[in-house]
Amino acid sequence: MIIIESLDYGKTFKLIRLSKIYDQSKVSIGVLHQTSYSKFELGKIEITTKKFVELLHNIEMSFEEFEFIHHSYDYSLRDDIIYKFSNLKFIDETLLIEIISTSETYLEKKEDRYIRDILNSSKGLYVLKKEKDFKKASFYAERVWKRLQQSDTWYLSDIRLVNSILFLFPIDTAIFIAQFAISQLDKYKKYDNYKKLILPFKYNLVHLLLKETYLEEAYKLNEELIEDFKEEKTYVQIALCYLRKGLIQDKLVIQNKENYIESAESIAIMFNDRSLQKQLENEKLYLKELLKL
């Protein structure tokens, strides 16, 4: 039985209850006797995780939101590390240094497998960016992969983690990881953030397939992505997928009335997005060299 230490959580529950203008009977109904709930708010008793979750339901709140409020509308140190790593854009050296430093500080006080994985992943990304040493970067990624490959089921934390370090693996391993992650995400189709989770993997898998010159497979998956991104109304990703489509068509000599490379560039111009224009230029040069166009 897992027990929730109620000393601080009870205080937060009381603040939320009062702000919602709920009395104790409203929050405790069907979960705890009102007297026991009162003692929980005062930090005099501990309650089981099951009852804690039921109380959260009664105040219409997720555990994530409760934790955020509990830490004065901020993340706990652990959650802050996870949040920053999950929202890492490209390979941001400054942010990686911060994540590495904070993770090391956290792990000095408490061992945590997931934070350890984030630390190794961050070190791998930093080495790749700073030293351009793929072998050394892969060493850190392999530490994470050693754990993950022992499991036949991955959960969202595993999937988010491995997507961040996909390009630190040898190409055949990276393709396998991406395909396996996509298959694991099939269970989450009804999950609120399903699209936000699976689309980055599909996008990265297209890149990996192109590197191995699996052009037909890359083209087919890229077509799916274009439709997905249209539904999401994300113009940056649509433009990048259009660019890929146009270059693959040039390589496979597929005739089409629409010039998708020009369409990609037009999207960037239409939104006056200079960052996207630069990204398209770099991607175009990279893919032309990769596809030997």
N, C-alpha and C positions, 0 to 999 in steps of 0.2 A: 504494500500500500504506500503510495507516494503522498507525503504530507506537505501542505503549503504552510510556510512560516508566516503567520498572520500579522505580526507586530506592525510592519509598515504597510502591507497590503490593506489591512483593515482600515487604516486612516484614509487611504486613497478611496476605498469603497465608500466611506462615509461622506467624503467631499463630493463624489459623483452623485451619490444618492440625494444629498441635500440640494445640489444644483438642479437635479431633475424634479425636485419637489416630490420625492417618494418617501413614504414612511417605511420603517423597518419591516413591517409585515408584508408590504408590496414586494420588497427585494428578497425576503427570506422564504416566501411562500413555496411550499413543495420541496424545499431544500433543507432548511434548518428550522428548528423551533426559534421563535423570535428572541427568546432569552439567550440562546446559543449564538444567534447572529449578532446580538448586541455585544457579547463577549468577544466575538471575532473582530468587530470594529474597534474595540478597545485594546486588541492585541493580547487578550487573556487566554485564548485557546487557539489551537491549530486545527485546520480542516483538511480534508482529503482533496486531491486534485479534482476528482469527480464533482464534489460539491462546489468547489471553486468555479469550475466551468459552468455549472448550473446557475450559480449566482451571476456570472457574467451574462448569461442569456437573459436573466431577469432585469438586467440594466441595459440590455440591447447593445452589447459591446463585445468586440473581439479581444482576445488576449493581447494582440499586437498594439491595439489602440490603448488598452489599459496600461500596458508597460510604458508606452510613450508618455501618457499622462502622469503615471507614477514617478517618472524621472523628470518631473517639472517640464513637461512638454518638450522632451528631448530624448535622445537614445541613451540607453545604458552603454557602457564602454564596449561590451561585447556586440551589442546591436549596432553600434556606431561603426565598428570594424566591418561587420557584415554588410551594412548599408553602403559604405564607401566602396567596398570591393565590388558589390553587385552593380553599382552605378559607375564603375570605372569606364571612361571613354577612351578608346584607343589605348595607348600605353603612356599614361600621364606620369612622368618621372616624379614630379613633386608629390603627387597623391600616393604613389607607390611607396616612396620613402616614408611618408606619414603612416601608411598602413603597416609597413614592416616594423617601424619603431613602436607603434601602439600595440601591435600583436605580440611583439617580444616582451613588452612591459606586462601585458595581460598574462602571458604564459609563465612569467616568473612567479606569479602569485597562484595561478591555477591552471592545471593541464586541461586542455580542451581540444579534442581531435579536429573539430571543424575549424577552429581558429588556427590550429597547426597547419591544416591544409591550405588555408588562406595565406598564411605566412610563406609556405613553400611556393605557392602559386605566384605570389607577389614577387618573391625573390627571383623566380624564373623569368617573369616578364621584365623585371628591372635589368637583369643580366643581358637578356636579349636586346633590350633597347640601348643600354649603356655600353656593353662590351661587344655586341653583335656576335656573341659566342653561343651558337645554337646547341652545341654539345653540353655546355655547362648549364644552359637554361633547361634543357631536357632532363638533366639530372634531378632538378627540383620537381619538375612535372611528374617524373617517374615515381617519386615518393607518394604523390597523390594517387596516381594510377595503380600503384601496388595495392592500395586499400580498395579502390573502387572495383577492380577486376575480380575481386573475391566474392562480390555480391551479384546475384542474378536479378536484383531489383534495385533501381535507383529512385530516389525521391527528389523533390524539387531542389533541396539544398545541394545535392550531389550534381544535379543537372546544371544548375546555375554556375556551380564551381567549375565543372569540366569544360563548359562552353568558353569560359574566360581564358583557358590555357590550351585550347584545341590545337593551336598552331605551334605549340612547343613539342609536339610529338612527331615521330616519323610519319610520313604521309599515309601509309597503309593503316597504321594504328589510329591516326586521326580520323580517317574515313570510317573505320569500324566504330569508333567512339561516337561519332556524329550520328551514324545510322542507328546504333543501339539506343542512344538518347532519344532520338525521334520516336522509336518504337515504344520506349518507356513512357513517353509523354502521351501516348494514345489513351492511357488510363485517365488522363486529366482533361479530356475534351470538354467536360462540363464545368471545369474549373474556371473561375473568373478571369484569370490572367493567362489562359491557355495560349492564345495567339501571341502574346508578348514573349512567351517562353519558347514556343516552337519555331517562330519565324527567324530568330537569329541563328538557330541551328541549321535550318534549311538554307539560309543565306550563306553561311560558312561552308556548308556541304557543297554548294555549287562551286565555290572557290576551290575547294579541295579536288573536286572532280575535274575542274579545268586544269589544275596542276598536273593531274595524271592523264590529261587529254582524253577523258571519257566525255567527249563532246555531246553525244546524243543524250546521255543521261543528264548532263549538266543543263542542256537546253530544255529538256522536259521539266526538270525541277524548277528552273528559272521561270518557265511559263506559269507554273502553279503559283510561284511567289508574286509575280506581277498581279495576278488576280487577287491574291491575299492582301497585298499592299494597297491595291485599289479599294478594297473593302475597308481597310484601316485608314484610307485617305492620307497616307504618308508619302509626300511627294519626293523626299530625298531618296528613299528606298526604291520608289518607282523609277526615278531617273537612273539610278545605278543599275537596276535590273534591265532597263531599256538599253543602256550602254552594253551590258554583257550580251544581251540578245542580238544587238546589231553586229557585234564583233564575232560572235559564234556563227551567225548567218554568213558573214563574209568568209569565215574559215570553211564552213560546210557548203559554200556556194548556194545558199538558199535565196531564191528571188522573192522579194516582197515589195509591195507598192510603197510601204512606209519606210523611211530611213530612220531606224530607231536610235542611231547614234545622234543624229540631228535632233530628234525628239527629246533625248536626254538633255542635250545642251540647251534646248529651248525652255525646258522646265526650269533650269537654273537661272536663265535670263529672265523668265517671266516673274519669278519670285525674287529677283535681284539678290540671289544668294551666292555671293562671291566665294564663300567657303565651299559650297557644293561645286561651283565651277572649277575650283582648284582640285577638289577631290576627283572630279570626272577627268580632268586632264591627267592627273597622276595614274588613275586607274586605267585610262585608255593606253597610256605609254606602257604600263606594266603588262596589261593583257595582250597588247600587240606583240611585245617581246616574248611573252609566254606562249602565245599561239603561233608565233613566227609569221606574223602578217606583214 
